[in-house]
Amino acid sequence: MIGLVHLLVLAVLMATLGGTSGARLNPAVTIALTAVAGSPRPTS
């Protein structure tokens, strides 16, 4: 049951934040990709 709730929470977070962060939920990954590869800025 806990695993299912965790999966649903992650799915909702990815759906809501996907357009803003590219669905990267770990800030360390976003910072590292921006520093190394110059991650493209999302366009609205």
N, CA, C and O atoms as CSV, one atom per row, in Angstrom:
chain,resi,resn,atom,element,x,y,z
A,1,MET,N,N,0.820,-1.194,0.000
A,1,MET,CA,C,0.000,0.000,0.000
A,1,MET,C,C,0.866,1.261,0.000
A,1,MET,O,O,0.579,2.206,-0.735
A,2,ILE,N,N,1.916,1.283,0.812
A,2,ILE,CA,C,2.801,2.452,0.871
A,2,ILE,C,C,3.470,2.681,-0.489
A,2,ILE,O,O,3.612,3.821,-0.931
A,3,GLY,N,N,3.875,1.605,-1.141
A,3,GLY,CA,C,4.515,1.722,-2.443
A,3,GLY,C,C,3.589,2.329,-3.486
A,3,GLY,O,O,4.018,3.134,-4.313
A,4,LEU,N,N,2.321,1.944,-3.446
A,4,LEU,CA,C,1.351,2.481,-4.393
A,4,LEU,C,C,1.132,3.974,-4.171
A,4,LEU,O,O,1.051,4.742,-5.130
A,5,VAL,N,N,1.038,4.383,-2.915
A,5,VAL,CA,C,0.876,5.807,-2.594
A,5,VAL,C,C,2.103,6.593,-3.053
A,5,VAL,O,O,1.969,7.680,-3.614
A,6,HIS,N,N,3.287,6.052,-2.818
A,6,HIS,CA,C,4.522,6.698,-3.244
A,6,HIS,C,C,4.531,6.871,-4.768
A,6,HIS,O,O,4.902,7.930,-5.273
A,7,LEU,N,N,4.128,5.840,-5.487
A,7,LEU,CA,C,4.072,5.902,-6.942
A,7,LEU,C,C,3.089,6.972,-7.405
A,7,LEU,O,O,3.392,7.736,-8.322
A,8,LEU,N,N,1.932,7.031,-6.789
A,8,LEU,CA,C,0.933,8.019,-7.186
A,8,LEU,C,C,1.397,9.441,-6.895
A,8,LEU,O,O,1.172,10.344,-7.701
A,9,VAL,N,N,2.037,9.645,-5.756
A,9,VAL,CA,C,2.553,10.981,-5.423
A,9,VAL,C,C,3.612,11.408,-6.434
A,9,VAL,O,O,3.603,12.550,-6.894
A,10,LEU,N,N,4.518,10.508,-6.782
A,10,LEU,CA,C,5.543,10.844,-7.777
A,10,LEU,C,C,4.925,11.129,-9.139
A,10,LEU,O,O,5.371,12.036,-9.843
A,11,ALA,N,N,3.909,10.369,-9.517
A,11,ALA,CA,C,3.251,10.602,-10.803
A,11,ALA,C,C,2.581,11.971,-10.832
A,11,ALA,O,O,2.656,12.674,-11.840
A,12,VAL,N,N,1.927,12.356,-9.737
A,12,VAL,CA,C,1.278,13.668,-9.674
A,12,VAL,C,C,2.321,14.781,-9.709
A,12,VAL,O,O,2.133,15.783,-10.399
A,13,LEU,N,N,3.421,14.613,-8.970
A,13,LEU,CA,C,4.484,15.626,-8.982
A,13,LEU,C,C,5.079,15.785,-10.379
A,13,LEU,O,O,5.318,16.906,-10.829
A,14,MET,N,N,5.316,14.675,-11.061
A,14,MET,CA,C,5.884,14.756,-12.403
A,14,MET,C,C,4.910,15.414,-13.372
A,14,MET,O,O,5.324,16.160,-14.260
A,15,ALA,N,N,3.632,15.142,-13.207
A,15,ALA,CA,C,2.633,15.745,-14.092
A,15,ALA,C,C,2.515,17.248,-13.864
A,15,ALA,O,O,2.347,18.008,-14.818
A,16,THR,N,N,2.603,17.683,-12.602
A,16,THR,CA,C,2.431,19.105,-12.315
A,16,THR,C,C,3.710,19.902,-12.537
A,16,THR,O,O,3.649,21.051,-12.977
A,17,LEU,N,N,4.857,19.319,-12.243
A,17,LEU,CA,C,6.116,20.057,-12.343
A,17,LEU,C,C,6.899,19.744,-13.613
A,17,LEU,O,O,7.966,20.316,-13.835
A,18,GLY,N,N,6.394,18.861,-14.432
A,18,GLY,CA,C,7.119,18.447,-15.629
A,18,GLY,C,C,7.413,19.585,-16.588
A,18,GLY,O,O,8.491,19.631,-17.181
A,19,GLY,N,N,6.483,20.493,-16.748
A,19,GLY,CA,C,6.699,21.608,-17.668
A,19,GLY,C,C,7.702,22.614,-17.150
A,19,GLY,O,O,8.364,23.289,-17.938
A,20,THR,N,N,7.824,22.724,-15.849
A,20,THR,CA,C,8.736,23.689,-15.245
A,20,THR,C,C,10.152,23.158,-15.137
A,20,THR,O,O,11.110,23.830,-15.520
A,21,SER,N,N,10.277,21.945,-14.612
A,21,SER,CA,C,11.615,21.436,-14.324
A,21,SER,C,C,12.048,20.320,-15.253
A,21,SER,O,O,13.129,19.759,-15.071
A,22,GLY,N,N,11.245,19.986,-16.231
A,22,GLY,CA,C,11.588,18.851,-17.078
A,22,GLY,C,C,11.390,17.540,-16.346
A,22,GLY,O,O,11.977,16.524,-16.720
A,23,ALA,N,N,10.570,17.550,-15.307
A,23,ALA,CA,C,10.252,16.394,-14.467
A,23,ALA,C,C,11.462,15.888,-13.695
A,23,ALA,O,O,11.483,14.730,-13.276
A,24,ARG,N,N,12.457,16.722,-13.503
A,24,ARG,CA,C,13.573,16.356,-12.633
A,24,ARG,C,C,13.194,16.762,-11.223
A,24,ARG,O,O,13.150,17.952,-10.910
A,25,LEU,N,N,12.922,15.792,-10.373
A,25,LEU,CA,C,12.453,16.088,-9.021
A,25,LEU,C,C,13.601,16.246,-8.032
A,25,LEU,O,O,13.387,16.694,-6.906
A,26,ASN,N,N,14.796,15.890,-8.430
A,26,ASN,CA,C,15.953,16.031,-7.557
A,26,ASN,C,C,16.691,17.314,-7.951
A,26,ASN,O,O,17.225,17.393,-9.058
A,27,PRO,N,N,16.732,18.321,-7.069
A,27,PRO,CA,C,17.387,19.581,-7.436
A,27,PRO,C,C,18.867,19.421,-7.768
A,27,PRO,O,O,19.405,20.189,-8.565
A,28,ALA,N,N,19.529,18.438,-7.171
A,28,ALA,CA,C,20.948,18.227,-7.463
A,28,ALA,C,C,21.148,17.846,-8.926
A,28,ALA,O,O,22.127,18.260,-9.547
A,29,VAL,N,N,20.235,17.067,-9.476
A,29,VAL,CA,C,20.337,16.673,-10.885
A,29,VAL,C,C,20.146,17.889,-11.778
A,29,VAL,O,O,20.888,18.065,-12.744
A,30,THR,N,N,19.180,18.721,-11.478
A,30,THR,CA,C,18.930,19.915,-12.284
A,30,THR,C,C,20.120,20.855,-12.247
A,30,THR,O,O,20.524,21.378,-13.286
A,31,ILE,N,N,20.685,21.078,-11.077
A,31,ILE,CA,C,21.843,21.970,-10.936
A,31,ILE,C,C,23.046,21.401,-11.678
A,31,ILE,O,O,23.754,22.138,-12.363
A,32,ALA,N,N,23.284,20.094,-11.548
A,32,ALA,CA,C,24.422,19.475,-12.212
A,32,ALA,C,C,24.275,19.537,-13.732
A,32,ALA,O,O,25.241,19.847,-14.430
A,33,LEU,N,N,23.094,19.250,-14.247
A,33,LEU,CA,C,22.899,19.311,-15.698
A,33,LEU,C,C,23.039,20.729,-16.225
A,33,LEU,O,O,23.585,20.937,-17.308
A,34,THR,N,N,22.556,21.696,-15.475
A,34,THR,CA,C,22.685,23.086,-15.894
A,34,THR,C,C,24.150,23.510,-15.902
A,34,THR,O,O,24.591,24.199,-16.822
A,35,ALA,N,N,24.903,23.106,-14.892
A,35,ALA,CA,C,26.310,23.483,-14.801
A,35,ALA,C,C,27.145,22.814,-15.896
A,35,ALA,O,O,28.035,23.442,-16.470
A,36,VAL,N,N,26.862,21.562,-16.178
A,36,VAL,CA,C,27.684,20.811,-17.129
A,36,VAL,C,C,27.250,21.016,-18.576
A,36,VAL,O,O,28.075,21.304,-19.444
A,37,ALA,N,N,25.968,20.868,-18.828
A,37,ALA,CA,C,25.501,20.865,-20.211
A,37,ALA,C,C,24.717,22.106,-20.595
A,37,ALA,O,O,24.318,22.245,-21.751
A,38,GLY,N,N,24.490,22.998,-19.667
A,38,GLY,CA,C,23.685,24.179,-19.975
A,38,GLY,C,C,22.269,23.768,-20.331
A,38,GLY,O,O,21.783,24.083,-21.417
A,39,SER,N,N,21.615,23.079,-19.439
A,39,SER,CA,C,20.261,22.570,-19.658
A,39,SER,C,C,19.356,23.666,-20.213
A,39,SER,O,O,19.341,24.779,-19.688
A,40,PRO,N,N,18.610,23.365,-21.259
A,40,PRO,CA,C,17.754,24.387,-21.862
A,40,PRO,C,C,16.663,24.865,-20.931
A,40,PRO,O,O,16.111,24.079,-20.161
A,41,ARG,N,N,16.347,26.143,-20.995
A,41,ARG,CA,C,15.288,26.718,-20.179
A,41,ARG,C,C,13.952,26.329,-20.772
A,41,ARG,O,O,13.790,26.344,-21.992
A,42,PRO,N,N,12.982,25.977,-19.922
A,42,PRO,CA,C,11.655,25.649,-20.449
A,42,PRO,C,C,10.984,26.871,-21.038
A,42,PRO,O,O,11.114,27.974,-20.506
A,43,THR,N,N,10.275,26.685,-22.120
A,43,THR,CA,C,9.541,27.797,-22.727
A,43,THR,C,C,8.064,27.613,-22.468
A,43,THR,O,O,7.537,26.505,-22.566
A,44,SER,N,N,7.401,28.706,-22.138
A,44,SER,CA,C,5.975,28.610,-21.836
A,44,SER,C,C,5.170,29.175,-22.967
A,44,SER,O,O,3.941,29.187,-22.905
